[in-house]
């Protein structure tokens, strides 16, 4: 029997690192036959960070390889829309998450640890500390990078005291310069030049069932917002294809400038525009709405759209 640790679909750096880090912690606590994994390919930021620290990312996991006797731990997600498609929920034995939306309908009690922290890796570091353990050197570096990434250099409104403490302690363990690493991660986040328009509009997305409507929100975190917006025409065409293929009711691409702390929302049609204007105020022009200093999809963007659609 194996226990698979699986992150969410379209994984970001925080999710990918978390399956490895949590697996390492559980192994240190005596658990065996653990398999950290991911559902989809790595994004460019994750590729950069794993290469930088000469580390191997968790391997892809398919539904076919999971046997009926195996167990599942969901890491960095809980909702069905974000899980491995077709996963038998009765095989889920635990959930470790930090997202505000909780949607569970399980047939048996399981272990659940969900905290309102900015990064899942901050939670895992806390668990290491409370068990008087430390992550291995390479794992500590990955965890530090993941926390910096998910909290946007501790600037995101999701950032908590626990996230700052984790960054401080992991900085001491690794000896890495926080400012330098933050700049490198921001630069890696902006590396979309190798992506097609379709890959850009699905680079980091989540689908939410707001008011019974499938709502896709993709976010591009960059230090070159204007360069991305210049591709607006190509991005809108790609959005139309994705919306049709995935049977989406509402679709938005949020272009977030990490340094300027500003987000521009690209919408597809008048229906999408009306919801966005109701959610954030202002007036959209030429398929773009300035939604101001909103950096967090989880805390500042998705909940506002949900209020309108629900």
C-alpha positions as CSV (number, residue, x, y, z in Angstrom):
1,X,0.0,0.0,0.0
2,X,1.3,3.5,-0.9
3,X,0.3,6.9,0.3
4,X,0.2,9.5,-2.4
5,X,0.7,13.2,-1.5
6,X,-0.9,15.2,-4.3
7,X,-1.0,18.9,-4.9
8,X,-3.6,20.8,-6.9
9,X,-4.1,20.9,-10.6
10,X,-2.0,23.5,-12.5
11,X,0.5,23.5,-9.6
12,X,2.3,26.6,-8.5
13,X,5.7,26.5,-6.7
14,X,4.1,26.4,-3.3
15,X,2.1,23.3,-4.1
16,X,4.9,21.4,-5.8
17,X,7.4,22.0,-3.0
18,X,4.8,21.2,-0.3
19,X,4.3,17.6,-1.4
20,X,8.0,17.0,-1.2
21,X,8.4,18.9,2.1
22,X,5.4,17.2,3.8
23,X,6.5,13.8,2.5
24,X,9.9,14.4,4.1
25,X,8.3,15.4,7.4
26,X,6.0,12.4,7.5
27,X,8.9,10.1,6.6
28,X,11.0,11.5,9.5
29,X,8.0,10.8,11.8
30,X,8.0,7.1,10.7
31,X,5.6,7.0,7.8
32,X,6.5,4.7,4.9
33,X,5.8,4.1,1.2
34,X,5.1,7.9,0.6
35,X,4.9,9.1,-2.9
36,X,4.9,12.9,-3.4
37,X,3.5,13.8,-6.8
38,X,1.9,16.4,-9.1
39,X,-0.9,16.3,-11.6
40,X,0.2,18.7,-14.3
41,X,3.6,20.0,-15.7
42,X,5.7,22.5,-13.8
43,X,5.4,26.2,-14.6
44,X,8.5,28.2,-15.6
45,X,9.0,29.6,-12.0
46,X,9.0,26.1,-10.5
47,X,11.5,24.8,-13.2
48,X,13.8,27.7,-12.4
49,X,13.7,27.2,-8.6
50,X,14.3,23.4,-8.8
51,X,17.1,23.9,-11.2
52,X,18.7,26.6,-9.1
53,X,18.8,24.4,-6.1
54,X,19.7,21.2,-8.1
55,X,16.7,19.4,-6.8
56,X,14.3,16.9,-8.4
57,X,10.6,17.9,-8.4
58,X,7.9,15.4,-7.5
59,X,6.9,13.1,-10.3
60,X,3.7,13.2,-12.3
61,X,0.9,10.9,-10.9
62,X,-1.9,9.5,-13.0
63,X,-5.2,8.0,-11.8
64,X,-4.2,4.6,-13.4
65,X,-1.3,4.0,-11.1
66,X,-3.4,4.5,-7.9
67,X,-4.6,1.2,-6.6
68,X,-7.8,0.7,-4.6
69,X,-5.7,-0.2,-1.5
70,X,-3.6,3.1,-1.7
71,X,-4.2,6.2,0.3
72,X,-4.3,9.9,-0.6
73,X,-3.3,13.0,1.2
74,X,-4.5,16.2,-0.5
75,X,-1.9,19.0,-0.1
76,X,-2.6,22.7,-0.8
77,X,-6.2,22.1,-1.9
78,X,-9.4,20.4,-0.8
79,X,-12.1,21.2,-3.4
80,X,-13.1,18.6,-6.0
81,X,-12.5,21.0,-8.9
82,X,-8.8,21.2,-7.9
83,X,-8.2,17.5,-7.3
84,X,-6.9,14.8,-9.6
85,X,-9.9,14.1,-11.9
86,X,-11.7,10.9,-11.1
87,X,-10.0,10.5,-7.7
88,X,-11.9,8.2,-5.3
89,X,-12.6,10.5,-2.4
90,X,-13.0,7.5,0.0
91,X,-9.2,7.0,-0.4
92,X,-8.5,10.4,1.0
93,X,-7.1,10.1,4.6
94,X,-5.9,13.7,5.2
95,X,-6.0,17.2,4.0
96,X,-3.3,19.9,4.5
97,X,-4.4,23.3,3.1
98,X,-4.5,27.1,3.5
99,X,-7.2,28.2,1.1
100,X,-10.3,30.1,2.2
101,X,-12.8,27.9,0.2
102,X,-13.6,24.6,1.9
103,X,-15.9,22.2,0.0
104,X,-16.0,18.7,1.4
105,X,-18.6,15.9,1.4
106,X,-16.7,12.9,2.7
107,X,-18.1,9.6,3.8
108,X,-15.8,9.2,6.8
109,X,-13.8,11.3,9.3
110,X,-10.3,12.2,8.2
111,X,-7.4,14.3,9.5
112,X,-7.7,17.9,8.4
113,X,-5.3,20.8,9.0
114,X,-6.4,24.0,7.3
115,X,-4.9,27.3,8.5
116,X,-5.4,30.9,7.1
117,X,-1.7,31.4,6.4
118,X,-0.1,32.8,3.3
119,X,1.8,29.7,2.2
120,X,1.2,26.0,2.7
121,X,5.0,25.6,3.3
122,X,4.7,27.9,6.3
123,X,2.4,25.4,7.8
124,X,4.7,22.5,7.0
125,X,7.7,24.4,8.5
126,X,5.6,24.9,11.7
127,X,5.0,21.2,11.8
128,X,8.7,20.5,11.4
129,X,9.4,22.9,14.3
130,X,6.8,21.5,16.6
131,X,8.2,18.0,16.1
132,X,11.8,19.3,16.9
133,X,12.8,18.6,13.3
134,X,14.4,20.6,10.5
135,X,14.0,20.1,6.8
136,X,17.0,18.9,4.8
137,X,19.2,21.8,3.4
138,X,17.8,21.5,-0.2
139,X,14.2,21.2,1.1
140,X,14.7,24.2,3.3
141,X,15.8,26.3,0.3
142,X,12.8,25.1,-1.7
143,X,10.4,25.9,1.1
144,X,11.9,29.4,1.5
145,X,11.5,30.1,-2.2
146,X,7.9,28.7,-2.1
147,X,6.8,30.9,0.8
148,X,8.4,34.0,-0.8
149,X,6.6,33.1,-4.0
150,X,3.1,32.5,-2.6
151,X,3.2,35.6,-0.4
152,X,4.7,37.8,-3.1
153,X,7.7,38.5,-1.1
154,X,5.6,38.9,2.1
155,X,3.6,41.7,0.4
156,X,0.4,39.8,-0.2
157,X,-2.5,40.5,2.2
158,X,-2.6,36.8,2.9
159,X,0.8,37.1,4.7
160,X,0.7,36.3,8.4
161,X,3.1,36.5,11.3
162,X,3.7,32.8,10.9
163,X,4.8,33.3,7.3
164,X,7.3,36.0,8.3
165,X,8.6,33.8,11.1
166,X,9.0,30.8,8.7
167,X,10.9,33.0,6.2
168,X,13.1,34.4,8.9
169,X,14.0,30.9,10.3
170,X,14.5,29.3,6.9
171,X,16.7,32.2,5.9
172,X,18.9,31.4,8.9
173,X,19.0,27.7,8.2
174,X,19.8,28.2,4.5
175,X,22.0,31.2,4.7
176,X,20.3,32.6,1.6
177,X,19.8,36.4,1.2
178,X,16.0,37.0,1.3
179,X,16.1,40.2,-0.9
180,X,18.2,38.6,-3.6
181,X,16.1,35.4,-3.7
182,X,12.9,37.4,-3.8
183,X,14.1,39.4,-6.8
184,X,15.2,36.2,-8.6
185,X,11.8,34.6,-7.9
186,X,9.9,37.7,-9.2
187,X,12.0,37.6,-12.3
188,X,11.3,33.9,-12.8
189,X,7.5,34.6,-12.3
190,X,7.7,37.0,-15.2
191,X,9.3,34.6,-17.6
192,X,6.4,33.9,-20.0
193,X,8.3,34.7,-23.3
194,X,8.5,31.0,-24.1
195,X,4.8,30.4,-23.6
196,X,2.0,30.5,-26.2
197,X,-1.0,32.8,-25.6
198,X,-3.0,29.8,-24.6
199,X,-0.4,28.7,-22.2
200,X,-0.3,32.2,-20.7
201,X,-4.0,32.3,-20.1
202,X,-3.9,28.9,-18.4
203,X,-0.5,29.3,-16.7
204,X,-1.9,29.5,-13.1
205,X,-5.7,29.1,-13.1
206,X,-8.4,27.8,-10.8
207,X,-12.0,27.0,-11.7
208,X,-14.5,28.0,-9.1
209,X,-18.2,26.9,-8.9
210,X,-19.5,30.4,-8.0
211,X,-23.3,30.4,-7.9
212,X,-23.3,27.2,-9.9
213,X,-21.3,28.9,-12.7
214,X,-17.9,27.6,-13.7
215,X,-15.7,30.6,-13.2
216,X,-12.0,30.4,-14.4
217,X,-9.6,32.9,-12.8
218,X,-6.0,32.9,-14.2
219,X,-3.3,35.0,-12.7
220,X,0.0,36.2,-14.2
221,X,2.4,37.6,-11.6
222,X,5.0,39.8,-13.4
223,X,7.3,42.8,-13.1
224,X,6.5,43.7,-16.8
225,X,2.7,44.2,-16.7
226,X,2.7,46.5,-19.8
227,X,4.5,43.9,-21.9
228,X,1.8,41.3,-21.1
229,X,-1.0,43.8,-21.8
230,X,0.4,44.5,-25.2
231,X,-0.5,40.9,-26.0
232,X,-4.1,41.5,-25.1
233,X,-5.6,40.7,-28.5
234,X,-3.8,37.3,-28.7
235,X,-4.7,36.6,-25.1
236,X,-8.4,37.3,-25.7
237,X,-8.4,34.9,-28.7
238,X,-6.8,32.2,-26.5
239,X,-9.3,32.9,-23.7
240,X,-12.2,32.3,-26.1
241,X,-10.8,28.9,-27.1
242,X,-10.2,27.9,-23.5
243,X,-13.7,29.1,-22.4
244,X,-15.3,26.9,-25.1
245,X,-13.1,23.9,-24.5
246,X,-13.5,23.8,-20.8
247,X,-17.2,24.9,-20.9
248,X,-16.5,27.9,-18.7
249,X,-19.3,30.4,-17.9
250,X,-17.1,33.3,-16.8
251,X,-13.4,33.8,-17.5
252,X,-10.8,36.3,-16.3
253,X,-7.1,36.8,-16.6
254,X,-5.5,38.9,-13.9
255,X,-2.2,40.6,-14.8
256,X,-0.6,41.4,-11.4
257,X,2.5,43.7,-11.3
258,X,4.3,42.5,-8.2
259,X,6.5,45.6,-7.8
260,X,3.8,48.3,-8.6
261,X,1.2,46.3,-6.5
262,X,-1.4,46.7,-9.2
263,X,-3.7,44.2,-11.1
264,X,-5.3,44.6,-14.5
265,X,-8.1,42.2,-15.2
266,X,-8.7,41.1,-18.8
267,X,-12.3,39.9,-19.5
268,X,-13.7,38.3,-22.5
269,X,-17.1,39.6,-23.3
270,X,-19.9,42.0,-22.0
271,X,-21.3,39.3,-19.6
272,X,-17.9,38.9,-18.0
273,X,-17.4,42.7,-17.9
274,X,-20.7,43.3,-16.1
275,X,-19.7,40.9,-13.3
276,X,-16.2,42.3,-13.0
277,X,-17.5,45.9,-12.7
278,X,-20.0,44.9,-10.1
279,X,-17.3,43.1,-8.2
280,X,-14.5,45.7,-8.3
281,X,-16.1,49.0,-9.3
282,X,-14.7,51.1,-12.0
283,X,-15.3,50.9,-15.7
284,X,-13.8,48.4,-18.1
285,X,-12.4,49.6,-21.4
286,X,-11.3,47.6,-24.4
287,X,-11.6,44.3,-22.4
288,X,-9.4,45.6,-19.5
289,X,-10.5,46.7,-16.0
290,X,-8.0,48.2,-13.5
291,X,-8.8,46.5,-10.2
292,X,-6.2,48.4,-8.2
293,X,-3.8,47.1,-5.5
294,X,-5.4,43.6,-5.4
295,X,-2.6,41.0,-5.4
296,X,-4.3,37.9,-3.9
297,X,-6.6,35.8,-6.0
298,X,-7.5,33.9,-2.9
299,X,-8.3,36.8,-0.6
300,X,-9.0,39.9,-2.8
301,X,-10.2,38.7,-6.2
302,X,-12.1,35.4,-6.2
303,X,-14.2,36.3,-3.1
304,X,-15.4,39.6,-4.8
305,X,-16.5,37.8,-7.9
306,X,-18.1,35.1,-5.8
307,X,-20.2,37.7,-4.0
308,X,-21.7,38.9,-7.3
309,X,-22.3,35.5,-8.8
310,X,-23.8,34.0,-5.6
